[in-house]
Amino acid sequence: METDMREIAESFIKNNDFTKKEFRMLLECADDPESAEMLRQEAVRIRKKYYGDKVYTRGLIEFTNYCRNDCYYCGIRRGNLYARRYRLTKEEILECCAQGYELGFRTFVLQGGEDRWFTDERMSDIIRTIRTCYPDCAITLSLGERSYESYQKLKEAGADRYLLRHETADEEHYRKLHPSEMSLAVRKLCLYDLKLLGYQVGAGFMVGSPGQTADCLAEDLLFLKELQPHMVGIGPFIPHHGTSFAQEKAGSVELTLFLLSVIRILLPKVLLPATTALGTMDPQGREKGLHAGANVVMPNLSPLKIRKKYDLYDNKISTGEEAAECRAQLARRVENAGYHLSAERGDAV
């Protein structure tokens, strides 16, 4: 059996154009230490080939936790009546950018729930101002599902990138995670619209979310191969006490790390974050992510007073070395892992 696993891993390294059945077999390599290590080493080789030892930083600004959606896994979902809601003003967002620029960040990520208060006009005004003040910086948005016309307006205002996790590419699994008014087809259409408009596009999924099977993960890998995104964000599922999944088991750090390596091999030039969820589940999660093929970290630039309110899952780290103001400590940890923080925008190659 071990020989079979090694053969599958070697086959994937030589030619990653796998079918769903082959991806399903590849996932079994996660339980074979020798095969998993072979894939990890190949992932690191590839990331060094295209990105050297650079680790790109993104300054994360969580500017609203209002959301019109009621996704079953999310702490800021519409139905969570205990969430302490907030919206940052344009001035507060610009203060975050000013602080981040001074600290050396050259990418700002504006992330929020699907908050209808932030209309195309309001968002375009914010984006244009950031673009005017910081012409050398990349502007990334993570605002959920919007119309093609909306995405076009935000692109014309100066946005460069858009993060929209698909969460799962399996229709049956999607239904277990989302209310009936939401649609996997719409989510996928949004991602293709964003690519068509010229955004650098980020997709991604949770590892170990309730109801997820190996077939679901194989479908995710197949979808990523088809979409060819510029960025992929994955992290272990972490339950939130204010959701119906409060008592569910968290996802596996080890499987997440394995999948980071697989995704690096599948999409060699992809921008691949070592996510906050990894750091929440494991104090060394970020470093382990880098050792598995990741090349991006996203420290928090949000005002301290609201960081605990952007409560996607329980125990989410929001201060300490993952915070933007502690960039020096983060740089030391990255250097200790054998890499270095880059002050570049860090576009996909």
JOUR-V710767 format. One record per helix or strand of 2 or more residues. SS is the DSSP state (H for helix, E for strand). FROM is the first residue (numbers start at 0). TO is the last residue. If there is no record, write none. Layout:
ss->SS from->FROM to->TO
ss->SS from->FROM to->TO
This chain:
ss->H from->1 to->13
ss->H from->19 to->30
ss->H from->32 to->50
ss->E from->53 to->56
ss->E from->58 to->63
ss->H from->89 to->102
ss->E from->106 to->111
ss->H from->119 to->132
ss->E from->137 to->141
ss->H from->147 to->156
ss->E from->160 to->162
ss->H from->170 to->176
ss->H from->183 to->195
ss->E from->199 to->206
ss->H from->213 to->226
ss->E from->230 to->235
ss->H from->252 to->265
ss->E from->270 to->272
ss->H from->275 to->280
ss->H from->284 to->290
ss->E from->295 to->296
ss->H from->303 to->308
ss->H from->323 to->335
ss->E from->339 to->341
